[in-house]
Amino acid sequence: MKRHLILSLSLIVASFAVKASPRFTFNTIISGFHQDALTDYTGKYELSRDTNLYVIIKIQDGALVATQSWDKVEKHLDHLNGDNFIIAGQGWSVEFVRGGDKKVAKLIVSAKDVWNKVSK
C-alpha cells in the first residue's frame, strides 16, 4: 500500500514537472542553428583515395544536400548534433571535421570514407 502511494505521488509530481517545462521541438532547436551555421559545411569535397570522385554540399530548402559527382544523385543530410549529420533514408553517419582554424576541413562518412574539402 505504501509503495503504491509513493508511486502514485511520484507520477503526479512528474506529470506536473513535464507540464511546467518549456516545449522545445527538434525544429525549434535546429532553427537557431540553421542558415548561417550550415554555410560552414557547403562546398566541394573530394574522396581522399580517388580525387576523381567528389560531392558538392549545398543548402536547399534550409537543409544540407549532397550531390554525388558520379551519378548526380542528391542525398539529404539530417542534423543530429554539433557537426554530425545522417544521410536521410540510408542511415549513414556524416561527421564534418574542423581544422585548427575552426573551419570545416573534411567530412567522414560511416566512420571510414574521408572526403577532403577543396578550396574554391
Biopython code that builds the backbone (N, CA, C, O; Angstrom):
import numpy as np
from Bio.PDB.StructureBuilder import StructureBuilder

atoms = [
    (1, "MET", "N", (0.824, -1.183, 0.000)),
    (1, "MET", "CA", (0.000, 0.000, 0.000)),
    (1, "MET", "C", (0.876, 1.257, 0.000)),
    (1, "MET", "O", (0.639, 2.203, -0.751)),
    (2, "LYS", "N", (1.887, 1.235, 0.860)),
    (2, "LYS", "CA", (2.782, 2.383, 0.969)),
    (2, "LYS", "C", (3.528, 2.595, -0.354)),
    (2, "LYS", "O", (3.725, 3.730, -0.787)),
    (3, "ARG", "N", (3.943, 1.482, -0.996)),
    (3, "ARG", "CA", (4.643, 1.586, -2.280)),
    (3, "ARG", "C", (3.741, 2.179, -3.348)),
    (3, "ARG", "O", (4.188, 2.994, -4.156)),
    (4, "HIS", "N", (2.477, 1.779, -3.360)),
    (4, "HIS", "CA", (1.531, 2.294, -4.350)),
    (4, "HIS", "C", (1.300, 3.788, -4.154)),
    (4, "HIS", "O", (1.185, 4.531, -5.129)),
    (5, "LEU", "N", (1.232, 4.225, -2.921)),
    (5, "LEU", "CA", (1.045, 5.646, -2.622)),
    (5, "LEU", "C", (2.256, 6.447, -3.078)),
    (5, "LEU", "O", (2.100, 7.506, -3.686)),
    (6, "ILE", "N", (3.443, 5.966, -2.801)),
    (6, "ILE", "CA", (4.669, 6.661, -3.202)),
    (6, "ILE", "C", (4.771, 6.701, -4.722)),
    (6, "ILE", "O", (5.133, 7.733, -5.287)),
    (7, "LEU", "N", (4.461, 5.606, -5.383)),
    (7, "LEU", "CA", (4.494, 5.553, -6.836)),
    (7, "LEU", "C", (3.487, 6.534, -7.437)),
    (7, "LEU", "O", (3.804, 7.245, -8.390)),
    (8, "SER", "N", (2.293, 6.571, -6.887)),
    (8, "SER", "CA", (1.260, 7.493, -7.381)),
    (8, "SER", "C", (1.700, 8.940, -7.219)),
    (8, "SER", "O", (1.550, 9.745, -8.138)),
    (9, "LEU", "N", (2.241, 9.272, -6.054)),
    (9, "LEU", "CA", (2.722, 10.638, -5.816)),
    (9, "LEU", "C", (3.863, 10.994, -6.765)),
    (9, "LEU", "O", (3.927, 12.119, -7.262)),
    (10, "SER", "N", (4.747, 10.062, -7.014)),
    (10, "SER", "CA", (5.863, 10.294, -7.939)),
    (10, "SER", "C", (5.347, 10.587, -9.345)),
    (10, "SER", "O", (5.847, 11.492, -10.013)),
    (11, "LEU", "N", (4.360, 9.836, -9.792)),
    (11, "LEU", "CA", (3.787, 10.056, -11.119)),
    (11, "LEU", "C", (3.093, 11.412, -11.214)),
    (11, "LEU", "O", (3.185, 12.084, -12.241)),
    (12, "ILE", "N", (2.411, 11.809, -10.169)),
    (12, "ILE", "CA", (1.726, 13.101, -10.159)),
    (12, "ILE", "C", (2.749, 14.233, -10.232)),
    (12, "ILE", "O", (2.588, 15.167, -11.018)),
    (13, "VAL", "N", (3.794, 14.153, -9.422)),
    (13, "VAL", "CA", (4.837, 15.184, -9.423)),
    (13, "VAL", "C", (5.519, 15.240, -10.790)),
    (13, "VAL", "O", (5.785, 16.324, -11.309)),
    (14, "ALA", "N", (5.799, 14.082, -11.368)),
    (14, "ALA", "CA", (6.442, 14.037, -12.679)),
    (14, "ALA", "C", (5.559, 14.657, -13.754)),
    (14, "ALA", "O", (6.060, 15.358, -14.633)),
    (15, "SER", "N", (4.268, 14.413, -13.696)),
    (15, "SER", "CA", (3.371, 14.984, -14.707)),
    (15, "SER", "C", (3.310, 16.503, -14.601)),
    (15, "SER", "O", (3.224, 17.185, -15.622)),
    (16, "PHE", "N", (3.353, 17.045, -13.387)),
    (16, "PHE", "CA", (3.379, 18.497, -13.218)),
    (16, "PHE", "C", (4.692, 19.067, -13.733)),
    (16, "PHE", "O", (4.702, 20.143, -14.331)),
    (17, "ALA", "N", (5.785, 18.375, -13.517)),
    (17, "ALA", "CA", (7.092, 18.843, -13.989)),
    (17, "ALA", "C", (7.133, 18.891, -15.513)),
    (17, "ALA", "O", (7.685, 19.830, -16.087)),
    (18, "VAL", "N", (6.559, 17.901, -16.165)),
    (18, "VAL", "CA", (6.525, 17.864, -17.620)),
    (18, "VAL", "C", (5.656, 18.994, -18.154)),
    (18, "VAL", "O", (6.022, 19.644, -19.134)),
    (19, "LYS", "N", (4.510, 19.237, -17.523)),
    (19, "LYS", "CA", (3.622, 20.311, -17.974)),
    (19, "LYS", "C", (4.260, 21.674, -17.773)),
    (19, "LYS", "O", (4.023, 22.585, -18.566)),
    (20, "ALA", "N", (5.060, 21.834, -16.734)),
    (20, "ALA", "CA", (5.676, 23.123, -16.429)),
    (20, "ALA", "C", (6.910, 23.395, -17.281)),
    (20, "ALA", "O", (7.312, 24.549, -17.424)),
    (21, "SER", "N", (7.517, 22.357, -17.847)),
    (21, "SER", "CA", (8.744, 22.558, -18.619)),
    (21, "SER", "C", (8.413, 23.188, -19.967)),
    (21, "SER", "O", (7.352, 22.925, -20.533)),
    (22, "PRO", "N", (9.329, 24.031, -20.489)),
    (22, "PRO", "CA", (9.076, 24.659, -21.785)),
    (22, "PRO", "C", (9.077, 23.616, -22.894)),
    (22, "PRO", "O", (9.799, 22.621, -22.828)),
    (23, "ARG", "N", (8.272, 23.853, -23.897)),
    (23, "ARG", "CA", (8.160, 22.917, -25.013)),
    (23, "ARG", "C", (9.193, 23.279, -26.075)),
    (23, "ARG", "O", (9.175, 24.381, -26.623)),
    (24, "PHE", "N", (10.085, 22.349, -26.357)),
    (24, "PHE", "CA", (11.045, 22.523, -27.431)),
    (24, "PHE", "C", (10.838, 21.385, -28.409)),
    (24, "PHE", "O", (10.725, 20.223, -28.017)),
    (25, "THR", "N", (10.792, 21.725, -29.671)),
    (25, "THR", "CA", (10.726, 20.687, -30.685)),
    (25, "THR", "C", (12.066, 20.629, -31.378)),
    (25, "THR", "O", (12.881, 21.542, -31.241)),
    (26, "PHE", "N", (12.298, 19.576, -32.113)),
    (26, "PHE", "CA", (13.538, 19.433, -32.856)),
    (26, "PHE", "C", (13.726, 20.628, -33.783)),
    (26, "PHE", "O", (14.830, 21.161, -33.892)),
    (27, "ASN", "N", (12.653, 21.052, -34.452)),
    (27, "ASN", "CA", (12.747, 22.171, -35.379)),
    (27, "ASN", "C", (13.088, 23.475, -34.674)),
    (27, "ASN", "O", (13.800, 24.307, -35.237)),
    (28, "THR", "N", (12.600, 23.671, -33.462)),
    (28, "THR", "CA", (12.914, 24.888, -32.719)),
    (28, "THR", "C", (14.406, 24.956, -32.438)),
    (28, "THR", "O", (15.025, 26.007, -32.607)),
    (29, "ILE", "N", (14.977, 23.855, -32.014)),
    (29, "ILE", "CA", (16.401, 23.830, -31.703)),
    (29, "ILE", "C", (17.219, 24.029, -32.971)),
    (29, "ILE", "O", (18.189, 24.787, -32.964)),
    (30, "ILE", "N", (16.851, 23.369, -34.045)),
    (30, "ILE", "CA", (17.602, 23.463, -35.291)),
    (30, "ILE", "C", (17.486, 24.848, -35.909)),
    (30, "ILE", "O", (18.452, 25.325, -36.505)),
    (31, "SER", "N", (16.337, 25.512, -35.789)),
    (31, "SER", "CA", (16.165, 26.795, -36.457)),
    (31, "SER", "C", (17.181, 27.821, -35.974)),
    (31, "SER", "O", (17.586, 28.682, -36.755)),
    (32, "GLY", "N", (17.606, 27.759, -34.722)),
    (32, "GLY", "CA", (18.636, 28.655, -34.230)),
    (32, "GLY", "C", (19.994, 28.306, -34.816)),
    (32, "GLY", "O", (20.877, 29.161, -34.876)),
    (33, "PHE", "N", (20.172, 27.087, -35.239)),
    (33, "PHE", "CA", (21.424, 26.570, -35.773)),
    (33, "PHE", "C", (21.535, 26.842, -37.265)),
    (33, "PHE", "O", (22.637, 26.911, -37.810)),
    (34, "HIS", "N", (20.418, 26.992, -37.909)),
    (34, "HIS", "CA", (20.257, 26.841, -39.342)),
    (34, "HIS", "C", (21.181, 27.604, -40.271)),
    (34, "HIS", "O", (22.383, 27.340, -40.302)),
    (35, "GLN", "N", (20.650, 28.525, -41.012)),
    (35, "GLN", "CA", (21.278, 29.081, -42.196)),
    (35, "GLN", "C", (22.750, 29.449, -42.051)),
    (35, "GLN", "O", (23.585, 28.928, -42.790)),
    (36, "ASP", "N", (23.085, 30.333, -41.117)),
    (36, "ASP", "CA", (24.466, 30.787, -41.023)),
    (36, "ASP", "C", (25.416, 29.649, -40.723)),
    (36, "ASP", "O", (26.480, 29.550, -41.336)),
    (37, "ALA", "N", (25.048, 28.789, -39.791)),
    (37, "ALA", "CA", (25.915, 27.671, -39.428)),
    (37, "ALA", "C", (26.029, 26.664, -40.563)),
    (37, "ALA", "O", (27.087, 26.060, -40.742)),
    (38, "LEU", "N", (24.973, 26.471, -41.327)),
    (38, "LEU", "CA", (25.016, 25.494, -42.413)),
    (38, "LEU", "C", (26.001, 25.889, -43.504)),
    (38, "LEU", "O", (26.555, 25.016, -44.171)),
    (39, "THR", "N", (26.230, 27.171, -43.700)),
    (39, "THR", "CA", (27.171, 27.602, -44.742)),
    (39, "THR", "C", (28.591, 27.126, -44.454)),
    (39, "THR", "O", (29.396, 27.017, -45.379)),
    (40, "ASP", "N", (28.916, 26.841, -43.205)),
    (40, "ASP", "CA", (30.234, 26.287, -42.864)),
    (40, "ASP", "C", (30.489, 24.972, -43.586)),
    (40, "ASP", "O", (31.637, 24.645, -43.888)),
    (41, "TYR", "N", (29.446, 24.223, -43.861)),
    (41, "TYR", "CA", (29.579, 22.882, -44.429)),
    (41, "TYR", "C", (29.535, 22.856, -45.953)),
    (41, "TYR", "O", (29.897, 21.847, -46.559)),
    (42, "THR", "N", (29.103, 23.936, -46.578)),
    (42, "THR", "CA", (28.940, 23.936, -48.032)),
    (42, "THR", "C", (30.284, 23.917, -48.740)),
    (42, "THR", "O", (31.289, 24.399, -48.218)),
    (43, "GLY", "N", (30.279, 23.347, -49.943)),
    (43, "GLY", "CA", (31.493, 23.309, -50.751)),
    (43, "GLY", "C", (31.683, 21.973, -51.430)),
    (43, "GLY", "O", (30.801, 21.114, -51.423)),
    (44, "LYS", "N", (32.854, 21.821, -52.016)),
    (44, "LYS", "CA", (33.211, 20.604, -52.756)),
    (44, "LYS", "C", (34.150, 19.761, -51.891)),
    (44, "LYS", "O", (35.100, 20.277, -51.301)),
    (45, "TYR", "N", (33.869, 18.457, -51.826)),
    (45, "TYR", "CA", (34.677, 17.517, -51.054)),
    (45, "TYR", "C", (35.096, 16.365, -51.969)),
    (45, "TYR", "O", (34.256, 15.723, -52.599)),
    (46, "GLU", "N", (36.422, 16.109, -52.034)),
    (46, "GLU", "CA", (36.949, 15.020, -52.852)),
    (46, "GLU", "C", (37.270, 13.817, -51.977)),
    (46, "GLU", "O", (37.764, 13.959, -50.859)),
    (47, "LEU", "N", (36.981, 12.626, -52.505)),
    (47, "LEU", "CA", (37.303, 11.393, -51.802)),
    (47, "LEU", "C", (38.820, 11.263, -51.720)),
    (47, "LEU", "O", (39.503, 11.382, -52.737)),
    (48, "SER", "N", (39.351, 11.022, -50.540)),
    (48, "SER", "CA", (40.804, 11.009, -50.348)),
    (48, "SER", "C", (41.509, 9.923, -51.161)),
    (48, "SER", "O", (42.639, 10.128, -51.605)),
    (49, "ARG", "N", (40.868, 8.784, -51.360)),
    (49, "ARG", "CA", (41.532, 7.695, -52.087)),
    (49, "ARG", "C", (41.298, 7.746, -53.601)),
    (49, "ARG", "O", (41.909, 6.975, -54.342)),
    (50, "ASP", "N", (40.421, 8.644, -54.070)),
    (50, "ASP", "CA", (40.156, 8.801, -55.502)),
    (50, "ASP", "C", (39.596, 10.197, -55.743)),
    (50, "ASP", "O", (38.389, 10.411, -55.637)),
    (51, "THR", "N", (40.474, 11.150, -56.067)),
    (51, "THR", "CA", (40.058, 12.553, -56.203)),
    (51, "THR", "C", (39.197, 12.811, -57.431)),
    (51, "THR", "O", (38.732, 13.934, -57.632)),
    (52, "ASN", "N", (38.973, 11.780, -58.266)),
    (52, "ASN", "CA", (38.026, 11.928, -59.386)),
    (52, "ASN", "C", (36.586, 11.900, -58.886)),
    (52, "ASN", "O", (35.674, 12.342, -59.585)),
    (53, "LEU", "N", (36.383, 11.380, -57.677)),
    (53, "LEU", "CA", (35.043, 11.327, -57.084)),
    (53, "LEU", "C", (34.893, 12.466, -56.095)),
    (53, "LEU", "O", (35.760, 12.694, -55.251)),
    (54, "TYR", "N", (33.797, 13.170, -56.209)),
    (54, "TYR", "CA", (33.555, 14.276, -55.279)),
    (54, "TYR", "C", (32.061, 14.445, -55.031)),
    (54, "TYR", "O", (31.222, 13.935, -55.773)),
    (55, "VAL", "N", (31.761, 15.174, -53.972)),
    (55, "VAL", "CA", (30.389, 15.572, -53.676)),
    (55, "VAL", "C", (30.374, 17.086, -53.483)),
    (55, "VAL", "O", (31.350, 17.686, -53.033)),
    (56, "ILE", "N", (29.263, 17.669, -53.831)),
    (56, "ILE", "CA", (29.039, 19.092, -53.606)),
    (56, "ILE", "C", (27.979, 19.199, -52.519)),
    (56, "ILE", "O", (26.882, 18.659, -52.661)),
    (57, "ILE", "N", (28.304, 19.892, -51.440)),
    (57, "ILE", "CA", (27.347, 20.112, -50.348)),
    (57, "ILE", "C", (26.784, 21.519, -50.517)),
    (57, "ILE", "O", (27.528, 22.494, -50.624)),
    (58, "LYS", "N", (25.464, 21.602, -50.538)),
    (58, "LYS", "CA", (24.797, 22.909, -50.674)),
    (58, "LYS", "C", (23.609, 22.959, -49.723)),
    (58, "LYS", "O", (23.198, 21.948, -49.153)),
    (59, "ILE", "N", (23.072, 24.163, -49.570)),
    (59, "ILE", "CA", (21.867, 24.354, -48.763)),
    (59, "ILE", "C", (20.683, 24.416, -49.716)),
    (59, "ILE", "O", (20.670, 25.190, -50.674)),
    (60, "GLN", "N", (19.696, 23.588, -49.431)),
    (60, "GLN", "CA", (18.482, 23.556, -50.245)),
    (60, "GLN", "C", (17.291, 23.485, -49.302)),
    (60, "GLN", "O", (17.193, 22.564, -48.490)),
    (61, "ASP", "N", (16.400, 24.437, -49.403)),
    (61, "ASP", "CA", (15.215, 24.490, -48.542)),
    (61, "ASP", "C", (15.579, 24.434, -47.057)),
    (61, "ASP", "O", (14.888, 23.788, -46.268)),
    (62, "GLY", "N", (16.659, 25.108, -46.682)),
    (62, "GLY", "CA", (17.051, 25.202, -45.283)),
    (62, "GLY", "C", (17.744, 23.981, -44.717)),
    (62, "GLY", "O", (17.892, 23.863, -43.501)),
    (63, "ALA", "N", (18.178, 23.056, -45.590)),
    (63, "ALA", "CA", (18.867, 21.845, -45.125)),
    (63, "ALA", "C", (20.048, 21.543, -46.046)),
    (63, "ALA", "O", (20.124, 22.053, -47.164)),
    (64, "LEU", "N", (20.961, 20.712, -45.564)),
    (64, "LEU", "CA", (22.103, 20.329, -46.384)),
    (64, "LEU", "C", (21.730, 19.208, -47.343)),
    (64, "LEU", "O", (21.006, 18.274, -46.997)),
    (65, "VAL", "N", (22.252, 19.335, -48.568)),
    (65, "VAL", "CA", (22.055, 18.325, -49.597)),
    (65, "VAL", "C", (23.411, 18.059, -50.245)),
    (65, "VAL", "O", (24.134, 18.994, -50.591)),
    (66, "ALA", "N", (23.752, 16.782, -50.407)),
    (66, "ALA", "CA", (25.000, 16.385, -51.066)),
    (66, "ALA", "C", (24.665, 15.838, -52.450)),
    (66, "ALA", "O", (23.825, 14.949, -52.584)),
    (67, "THR", "N", (25.327, 16.376, -53.485)),
    (67, "THR", "CA", (25.143, 15.874, -54.845)),
    (67, "THR", "C", (26.404, 15.113, -55.236)),
    (67, "THR", "O", (27.508, 15.655, -55.194)),
    (68, "GLN", "N", (26.228, 13.856, -55.615)),
    (68, "GLN", "CA", (27.332, 12.980, -55.980)),
    (68, "GLN", "C", (27.781, 13.264, -57.411)),
    (68, "GLN", "O", (26.938, 13.404, -58.298)),
    (69, "SER", "N", (29.083, 13.351, -57.657)),
    (69, "SER", "CA", (29.602, 13.670, -58.991)),
    (69, "SER", "C", (29.367, 12.549, -60.004)),
    (69, "SER", "O", (29.158, 12.827, -61.185)),
    (70, "TRP", "N", (29.396, 11.306, -59.570)),
    (70, "TRP", "CA", (29.349, 10.178, -60.499)),
    (70, "TRP", "C", (27.962, 9.871, -61.026)),
    (70, "TRP", "O", (27.842, 9.280, -62.099)),
    (71, "ASP", "N", (26.904, 10.250, -60.314)),
    (71, "ASP", "CA", (25.559, 9.948, -60.817)),
    (71, "ASP", "C", (24.559, 11.087, -60.611)),
    (71, "ASP", "O", (23.384, 10.962, -60.958)),
    (72, "LYS", "N", (25.031, 12.181, -60.053)),
    (72, "LYS", "CA", (24.218, 13.391, -59.811)),
    (72, "LYS", "C", (23.043, 13.167, -58.856)),
    (72, "LYS", "O", (22.125, 13.985, -58.802)),
    (73, "VAL", "N", (23.066, 12.065, -58.105)),
    (73, "VAL", "CA", (22.020, 11.791, -57.123)),
    (73, "VAL", "C", (22.209, 12.719, -55.926)),
    (73, "VAL", "O", (23.327, 12.930, -55.458)),
    (74, "GLU", "N", (21.102, 13.266, -55.445)),
    (74, "GLU", "CA", (21.133, 14.136, -54.273)),
    (74, "GLU", "C", (20.771, 13.355, -53.024)),
    (74, "GLU", "O", (19.805, 12.592, -53.013)),
    (75, "LYS", "N", (21.545, 13.549, -51.982)),
    (75, "LYS", "CA", (21.309, 12.911, -50.685)),
    (75, "LYS", "C", (21.070, 14.014, -49.664)),
    (75, "LYS", "O", (21.875, 14.938, -49.548)),
    (76, "HIS", "N", (19.982, 13.925, -48.932)),
    (76, "HIS", "CA", (19.661, 14.906, -47.901)),
    (76, "HIS", "C", (20.328, 14.509, -46.590)),
    (76, "HIS", "O", (20.332, 13.339, -46.208)),
    (77, "LEU", "N", (20.893, 15.505, -45.906)),
    (77, "LEU", "CA", (21.560, 15.257, -44.630)),
    (77, "LEU", "C", (20.719, 15.834, -43.499)),
    (77, "LEU", "O", (20.378, 17.016, -43.507)),
    (78, "ASP", "N", (20.392, 15.003, -42.542)),
    (78, "ASP", "CA", (19.637, 15.433, -41.365)),
    (78, "ASP", "C", (20.610, 15.691, -40.226)),
    (78, "ASP", "O", (21.497, 14.881, -39.959)),
    (79, "HIS", "N", (20.438, 16.822, -39.561)),
    (79, "HIS", "CA", (21.332, 17.191, -38.457)),
    (79, "HIS", "C", (21.035, 16.361, -37.216)),
    (79, "HIS", "O", (19.878, 16.193, -36.832)),
    (80, "LEU", "N", (22.084, 15.847, -36.597)),
    (80, "LEU", "CA", (21.948, 15.118, -35.337)),
    (80, "LEU", "C", (22.347, 16.018, -34.168)),
    (80, "LEU", "O", (21.528, 16.332, -33.304)),
    (81, "ASN", "N", (23.620, 16.428, -34.154)),
    (81, "ASN", "CA", (24.143, 17.325, -33.119)),
    (81, "ASN", "C", (25.510, 17.820, -33.551)),
    (81, "ASN", "O", (26.206, 17.151, -34.315)),
    (82, "GLY", "N", (25.893, 18.978, -33.069)),
    (82, "GLY", "CA", (27.211, 19.522, -33.410)),
    (82, "GLY", "C", (27.482, 19.460, -34.897)),
    (82, "GLY", "O", (26.701, 19.974, -35.698)),
    (83, "ASP", "N", (28.589, 18.832, -35.272)),
    (83, "ASP", "CA", (28.978, 18.677, -36.673)),
    (83, "ASP", "C", (28.593, 17.314, -37.231)),
    (83, "ASP", "O", (29.182, 16.855, -38.209)),
    (84, "ASN", "N", (27.622, 16.674, -36.625)),
    (84, "ASN", "CA", (27.204, 15.318, -37.008)),
    (84, "ASN", "C", (25.847, 15.322, -37.691)),
    (84, "ASN", "O", (24.884, 15.923, -37.217)),
    (85, "PHE", "N", (25.808, 14.629, -38.821)),
    (85, "PHE", "CA", (24.593, 14.512, -39.620)),
    (85, "PHE", "C", (24.397, 13.040, -39.959)),
    (85, "PHE", "O", (25.244, 12.198, -39.662)),
    (86, "ILE", "N", (23.269, 12.753, -40.583)),
    (86, "ILE", "CA", (22.996, 11.395, -41.064)),
    (86, "ILE", "C", (22.352, 11.530, -42.439)),
    (86, "ILE", "O", (21.553, 12.436, -42.674)),
    (87, "ILE", "N", (22.706, 10.624, -43.341)),
    (87, "ILE", "CA", (22.128, 10.655, -44.681)),
    (87, "ILE", "C", (20.723, 10.070, -44.592)),
    (87, "ILE", "O", (20.537, 8.900, -44.258)),
    (88, "ALA", "N", (19.749, 10.906, -44.895)),
    (88, "ALA", "CA", (18.340, 10.516, -44.786)),
    (88, "ALA", "C", (18.059, 9.308, -45.664)),
    (88, "ALA", "O", (18.475, 9.250, -46.822)),
    (89, "GLY", "N", (17.347, 8.347, -45.095)),
    (89, "GLY", "CA", (16.941, 7.161, -45.828)),
    (89, "GLY", "C", (17.988, 6.068, -45.918)),
    (89, "GLY", "O", (17.672, 4.935, -46.281)),
    (90, "GLN", "N", (19.246, 6.398, -45.588)),
    (90, "GLN", "CA", (20.300, 5.392, -45.657)),
    (90, "GLN", "C", (20.919, 5.108, -44.301)),
    (90, "GLN", "O", (21.464, 4.027, -44.079)),
    (91, "GLY", "N", (20.838, 6.067, -43.397)),
    (91, "GLY", "CA", (21.363, 5.863, -42.064)),
    (91, "GLY", "C", (22.875, 5.950, -41.958)),
    (91, "GLY", "O", (23.437, 5.560, -40.935)),
    (92, "TRP", "N", (23.550, 6.453, -42.990)),
    (92, "TRP", "CA", (25.000, 6.598, -42.939)),
    (92, "TRP", "C", (25.350, 7.859, -42.160)),
    (92, "TRP", "O", (24.765, 8.919, -42.389)),
    (93, "SER", "N", (26.294, 7.745, -41.250)),
    (93, "SER", "CA", (26.716, 8.910, -40.474)),
    (93, "SER", "C", (27.632, 9.793, -41.313)),
    (93, "SER", "O", (28.403, 9.306, -42.140)),
    (94, "VAL", "N", (27.533, 11.095, -41.084)),
    (94, "VAL", "CA", (28.408, 12.074, -41.730)),
    (94, "VAL", "C", (28.929, 12.988, -40.631)),
    (94, "VAL", "O", (28.164, 13.694, -39.974)),
    (95, "GLU", "N", (30.247, 12.961, -40.443)),
    (95, "GLU", "CA", (30.869, 13.821, -39.446)),
    (95, "GLU", "C", (31.747, 14.834, -40.164)),
    (95, "GLU", "O", (32.677, 14.467, -40.882)),
    (96, "PHE", "N", (31.445, 16.109, -39.964)),
    (96, "PHE", "CA", (32.291, 17.164, -40.507)),
    (96, "PHE", "C", (33.387, 17.437, -39.491)),
    (96, "PHE", "O", (33.118, 17.587, -38.300)),
    (97, "VAL", "N", (34.626, 17.500, -39.970)),
    (97, "VAL", "CA", (35.776, 17.688, -39.095)),
    (97, "VAL", "C", (36.379, 19.061, -39.363)),
    (97, "VAL", "O", (36.625, 19.438, -40.509)),
    (98, "ARG", "N", (36.611, 19.797, -38.283)),
    (98, "ARG", "CA", (37.172, 21.145, -38.393)),
    (98, "ARG", "C", (38.685, 21.114, -38.163)),
    (98, "ARG", "O", (39.200, 20.290, -37.407)),
    (99, "GLY", "N", (39.372, 22.023, -38.829)),
    (99, "GLY", "CA", (40.809, 22.153, -38.648)),
    (99, "GLY", "C", (41.116, 23.069, -37.475)),
    (99, "GLY", "O", (40.211, 23.497, -36.759)),
    (100, "GLY", "N", (42.387, 23.365, -37.282)),
    (100, "GLY", "CA", (42.823, 24.238, -36.194)),
    (100, "GLY", "C", (42.242, 25.644, -36.278)),
    (100, "GLY", "O", (42.137, 26.337, -35.266)),
    (101, "ASP", "N", (41.864, 26.065, -37.485)),
    (101, "ASP", "CA", (41.273, 27.395, -37.681)),
    (101, "ASP", "C", (39.757, 27.403, -37.454)),
    (101, "ASP", "O", (39.094, 28.416, -37.676)),
    (102, "LYS", "N", (39.218, 26.264, -37.011)),
    (102, "LYS", "CA", (37.782, 26.090, -36.715)),
    (102, "LYS", "C", (36.911, 26.032, -37.967)),
    (102, "LYS", "O", (35.685, 26.037, -37.862)),
    (103, "LYS", "N", (37.523, 25.979, -39.147)),
    (103, "LYS", "CA", (36.768, 25.842, -40.390)),
    (103, "LYS", "C", (36.670, 24.366, -40.754)),
    (103, "LYS", "O", (37.558, 23.577, -40.433)),
    (104, "VAL", "N", (35.582, 24.003, -41.426)),
    (104, "VAL", "CA", (35.389, 22.615, -41.840)),
    (104, "VAL", "C", (36.460, 22.261, -42.869)),
    (104, "VAL", "O", (36.611, 22.954, -43.875)),
    (105, "ALA", "N", (37.203, 21.181, -42.615)),
    (105, "ALA", "CA", (38.301, 20.758, -43.480)),
    (105, "ALA", "C", (37.993, 19.468, -44.233)),
    (105, "ALA", "O", (38.522, 19.242, -45.321)),
    (106, "LYS", "N", (37.142, 18.624, -43.659)),
    (106, "LYS", "CA", (36.822, 17.355, -44.305)),
    (106, "LYS", "C", (35.541, 16.788, -43.724)),
    (106, "LYS", "O", (35.016, 17.282, -42.727)),
    (107, "LEU", "N", (35.056, 15.753, -44.364)),
    (107, "LEU", "CA", (33.922, 15.013, -43.813)),
    (107, "LEU", "C", (34.244, 13.534, -43.857)),
    (107, "LEU", "O", (34.976, 13.067, -44.729)),
    (108, "ILE", "N", (33.690, 12.813, -42.914)),
    (108, "ILE", "CA", (33.908, 11.371, -42.824)),
    (108, "ILE", "C", (32.538, 10.696, -42.875)),
    (108, "ILE", "O", (31.653, 10.998, -42.075)),
    (109, "VAL", "N", (32.381, 9.785, -43.823)),
    (109, "VAL", "CA", (31.114, 9.068, -43.994)),
    (109, "VAL", "C", (31.259, 7.664, -43.406)),
    (109, "VAL", "O", (32.207, 6.941, -43.711)),
    (110, "SER", "N", (30.313, 7.303, -42.573)),
    (110, "SER", "CA", (30.268, 5.977, -41.943)),
    (110, "SER", "C", (31.586, 5.605, -41.269)),
    (110, "SER", "O", (31.992, 4.443, -41.287)),
    (111, "ALA", "N", (32.243, 6.587, -40.682)),
    (111, "ALA", "CA", (33.482, 6.405, -39.911)),
    (111, "ALA", "C", (34.627, 5.795, -40.708)),
    (111, "ALA", "O", (35.580, 5.283, -40.122)),
    (112, "LYS", "N", (34.548, 5.844, -42.066)),
    (112, "LYS", "CA", (35.647, 5.247, -42.837)),
    (112, "LYS", "C", (36.036, 6.029, -44.079)),
    (112, "LYS", "O", (37.229, 6.150, -44.362)),
    (113, "ASP", "N", (35.088, 6.563, -44.832)),
    (113, "ASP", "CA", (35.416, 7.278, -46.067)),
    (113, "ASP", "C", (35.698, 8.743, -45.770)),
    (113, "ASP", "O", (34.829, 9.465, -45.283)),
    (114, "VAL", "N", (36.921, 9.177, -46.066)),
    (114, "VAL", "CA", (37.339, 10.546, -45.790)),
    (114, "VAL", "C", (37.255, 11.362, -47.078)),
    (114, "VAL", "O", (37.800, 10.981, -48.114)),
    (115, "TRP", "N", (36.566, 12.481, -46.987)),
    (115, "TRP", "CA", (36.394, 13.408, -48.106)),
    (115, "TRP", "C", (36.981, 14.746, -47.686)),
    (115, "TRP", "O", (36.519, 15.345, -46.715)),
    (116, "ASN", "N", (38.003, 15.228, -48.411)),
    (116, "ASN", "CA", (38.680, 16.485, -48.079)),
    (116, "ASN", "C", (38.008, 17.649, -48.780)),
    (116, "ASN", "O", (37.666, 17.567, -49.960)),
    (117, "LYS", "N", (37.823, 18.729, -48.047)),
    (117, "LYS", "CA", (37.206, 19.930, -48.615)),
    (117, "LYS", "C", (38.212, 20.604, -49.532)),
    (117, "LYS", "O", (39.374, 20.801, -49.178)),
    (118, "VAL", "N", (37.734, 20.949, -50.715)),
    (118, "VAL", "CA", (38.577, 21.598, -51.729)),
    (118, "VAL", "C", (38.257, 23.086, -51.719)),
    (118, "VAL", "O", (37.093, 23.481, -51.783)),
    (119, "SER", "N", (39.309, 23.913, -51.638)),
    (119, "SER", "CA", (39.036, 25.352, -51.667)),
    (119, "SER", "C", (38.598, 25.758, -53.065)),
    (119, "SER", "O", (39.024, 25.189, -54.070)),
    (120, "LYS", "N", (37.738, 26.753, -53.090)),
    (120, "LYS", "CA", (37.115, 27.180, -54.368)),
    (120, "LYS", "C", (38.054, 27.945, -55.234)),
    (120, "LYS", "O", (37.681, 28.367, -56.329)),
]
sb = StructureBuilder()
sb.init_structure("model")
sb.init_model(0)
sb.init_chain("A")
sb.init_seg("    ")
for serial, (resi, resn, name, xyz) in enumerate(atoms, 1):
    if name == "N":
        sb.init_residue(resn, " ", resi, " ")
    sb.init_atom(name, np.array(xyz, "f"), 0.0, 1.0, " ", f" {name:<3s}", serial, name[0])
structure = sb.get_structure()
